[in-house]
């Protein structure tokens, strides 16, 4: 008898899984706010820094630096003194307002931090951030532009007792960045609104 040879038929190879495509843009889940881009974070930081130079100028006066005023409340003879606390407090308050721009590109501008009593962890309504930021950007723009046009008026830097020479230019240079505060804040506010709206419409 002739033995019958059986040939094993190899099982068909499993189809190779297609490699997951790379570089594809991730679509955020519904309700998830996409993070602010690097450029917008830089704009927010710039908006906060526009307040810093004038604040440092006021603090220097409060500590006794001769700013060039010939008389009045800002004359060097008044410092350090009671007015020093006002100038320092005003500078700190203004900078805190400037730093609020960072909330429009950070998570704490979307959800109340957990360490805040009672409200921690709650989502901040879009309008609650956008409306004050928009009004603030408009107000700051109007105030700074008006101030720029009246900078050399007789009752301002054109007064006889106002600083002149190098100290005039130092004071002017510290206030010029404020002209950018309103427009930069407006740009960040629009970006914040668009990111929040995009998250709200995903999945609809």
C-alpha positions as CSV (number, residue, x, y, z in Angstrom):
1,X,0.0,0.0,0.0
2,X,1.1,3.4,-0.8
3,X,0.8,5.8,2.0
4,X,-1.2,8.9,1.1
5,X,0.7,12.0,1.8
6,X,-1.3,14.9,3.2
7,X,-0.1,18.4,2.5
8,X,-0.8,21.0,5.1
9,X,-2.3,24.1,3.6
10,X,-1.0,27.1,5.5
11,X,-3.7,29.3,7.0
12,X,-4.1,32.6,5.2
13,X,-2.1,35.3,6.8
14,X,-4.1,37.8,8.7
15,X,-4.4,41.1,6.9
16,X,-2.0,43.6,8.2
17,X,-3.6,46.4,10.1
18,X,-3.2,49.7,8.5
19,X,-1.0,52.0,10.4
20,X,-2.8,54.8,12.2
21,X,-2.4,58.0,10.2
22,X,-0.2,60.5,11.9
23,X,-0.5,64.3,11.9
24,X,-4.2,64.2,11.7
25,X,-5.9,67.0,13.6
26,X,-7.7,65.8,16.7
27,X,-11.3,66.9,16.9
28,X,-12.3,67.9,20.5
29,X,-15.1,66.1,22.2
30,X,-18.3,67.9,22.8
31,X,-18.1,70.5,25.5
32,X,-14.3,70.4,25.7
33,X,-12.7,73.8,25.1
34,X,-9.7,73.6,22.8
35,X,-6.6,75.1,24.4
36,X,-5.4,78.5,23.3
37,X,-2.6,78.5,20.8
38,X,0.9,79.6,21.6
39,X,0.5,82.9,19.6
40,X,-2.7,83.8,21.5
41,X,-1.0,83.0,24.9
42,X,1.8,85.4,23.8
43,X,-0.8,88.1,23.0
44,X,-2.4,87.7,26.4
45,X,1.0,88.0,28.1
46,X,1.7,91.1,26.1
47,X,-1.6,92.6,27.2
48,X,-0.7,92.0,30.8
49,X,2.8,93.5,30.4
50,X,1.5,96.7,28.9
51,X,0.5,97.9,32.4
52,X,3.9,97.1,34.0
53,X,6.1,100.0,32.8
54,X,3.8,102.8,34.2
55,X,3.3,100.8,37.4
56,X,7.1,100.6,37.9
57,X,7.4,104.3,37.2
58,X,4.8,105.1,39.9
59,X,6.4,102.7,42.4
60,X,9.8,104.4,41.8
61,X,8.2,107.8,42.6
62,X,6.6,106.3,45.7
63,X,10.0,105.2,46.9
64,X,11.5,108.7,46.5
65,X,12.8,108.8,42.9
66,X,12.9,112.3,41.4
67,X,10.5,112.1,38.5
68,X,11.0,115.7,37.4
69,X,7.8,117.2,38.7
70,X,8.5,120.7,40.0
71,X,5.6,121.0,42.4
72,X,2.4,119.3,43.4
73,X,1.6,115.9,44.8
74,X,4.3,114.2,42.8
75,X,7.1,116.5,43.8
76,X,10.0,114.4,45.2
77,X,9.7,116.1,48.6
78,X,6.4,114.3,49.1
79,X,8.0,110.9,49.0
80,X,8.3,108.5,50.7
81,X,5.1,109.5,52.4
82,X,1.4,108.9,52.7
83,X,0.9,109.2,49.0
84,X,3.4,106.4,48.5
85,X,0.8,103.8,49.6
86,X,-1.7,105.1,47.1
87,X,0.7,105.0,44.2
88,X,1.9,101.5,45.1
89,X,-1.7,100.2,45.6
90,X,-2.8,101.8,42.3
91,X,0.1,100.1,40.5
92,X,-0.7,96.7,42.0
93,X,-4.4,97.0,41.2
94,X,-3.7,98.0,37.6
95,X,-1.4,95.1,37.1
96,X,-3.9,92.7,38.6
97,X,-6.4,94.0,36.0
98,X,-3.9,93.4,33.3
99,X,-3.2,89.9,34.5
100,X,-6.9,89.0,34.0
101,X,-6.1,88.8,30.3
102,X,-4.3,85.5,31.1
103,X,-7.6,84.0,32.3
104,X,-8.8,84.1,28.7
105,X,-6.1,81.7,27.6
106,X,-5.9,79.6,30.8
107,X,-8.2,76.9,32.2
108,X,-9.0,79.0,35.3
109,X,-10.8,81.4,32.9
110,X,-13.1,78.5,31.8
111,X,-13.6,76.6,35.1
112,X,-13.5,78.1,38.6
113,X,-10.4,76.6,40.4
114,X,-11.2,73.9,42.9
115,X,-9.7,75.8,45.8
116,X,-12.4,78.5,45.5
117,X,-15.0,78.0,48.2
118,X,-18.5,77.0,47.0
119,X,-17.8,77.8,43.3
120,X,-14.8,75.6,42.8
121,X,-15.1,73.3,39.8
122,X,-18.0,75.1,38.2
123,X,-17.8,76.1,34.5
124,X,-17.7,79.8,34.0
125,X,-20.5,81.0,31.6
126,X,-19.0,82.4,28.4
127,X,-20.9,85.7,28.7
128,X,-19.6,86.2,32.2
129,X,-16.1,86.4,30.9
130,X,-16.6,87.9,27.4
131,X,-18.9,90.8,28.4
132,X,-16.6,92.3,31.1
133,X,-13.5,91.7,29.0
134,X,-15.1,93.4,26.0
135,X,-16.2,96.4,28.0
136,X,-12.8,96.6,29.6
137,X,-11.0,96.5,26.3
138,X,-13.3,99.3,24.9
139,X,-12.9,101.5,28.0
140,X,-9.2,101.1,28.2
141,X,-8.9,101.9,24.5
142,X,-11.0,105.1,24.7
143,X,-9.2,106.3,27.9
144,X,-5.7,105.7,26.5
145,X,-6.4,107.2,23.1
146,X,-7.9,110.2,24.7
147,X,-4.9,110.5,27.0
148,X,-2.5,110.3,24.1
149,X,-4.2,113.2,22.3
150,X,-4.2,115.3,25.5
151,X,-0.7,114.2,26.7
152,X,0.9,117.6,26.0
153,X,-2.1,119.7,27.0
154,X,-1.4,122.7,29.4
155,X,-3.0,120.9,32.3
156,X,-1.0,117.7,31.6
157,X,2.6,117.2,30.5
158,X,2.5,120.7,29.0
159,X,2.2,122.3,32.5
160,X,5.2,124.3,33.7
161,X,5.8,122.0,36.6
162,X,5.7,118.8,34.5
163,X,8.8,116.8,33.8
164,X,11.0,117.9,30.9
165,X,14.0,116.6,29.1
166,X,15.0,113.0,29.8
167,X,12.4,112.6,32.5
168,X,9.6,113.7,30.2
169,X,10.6,110.9,27.8
170,X,11.0,108.4,30.5
171,X,7.4,109.0,31.7
172,X,6.1,109.1,28.2
173,X,7.8,105.8,27.3
174,X,6.3,104.1,30.4
175,X,2.7,105.1,29.3
176,X,3.0,104.4,25.6
177,X,2.5,100.6,26.0
178,X,-0.9,101.3,27.5
179,X,-2.2,102.2,24.0
180,X,-1.8,98.5,23.2
181,X,-3.6,97.2,26.2
182,X,-7.2,97.6,24.9
183,X,-6.6,96.2,21.4
184,X,-4.6,93.2,22.6
185,X,-7.3,92.4,25.2
186,X,-9.9,92.7,22.5
187,X,-8.0,90.1,20.3
188,X,-7.7,87.7,23.2
189,X,-11.4,88.1,24.1
190,X,-12.5,87.3,20.5
191,X,-10.3,84.2,20.5
192,X,-11.7,83.1,23.9
193,X,-15.3,83.5,22.6
194,X,-14.6,81.6,19.4
195,X,-13.0,78.7,21.4
196,X,-15.9,78.5,23.8
197,X,-18.4,78.6,20.9
198,X,-16.6,75.9,19.0
199,X,-16.7,73.6,22.0
200,X,-20.4,74.3,22.5
201,X,-21.3,73.5,18.8
202,X,-19.2,70.2,18.6
203,X,-21.5,67.3,18.3
204,X,-24.6,69.1,17.5
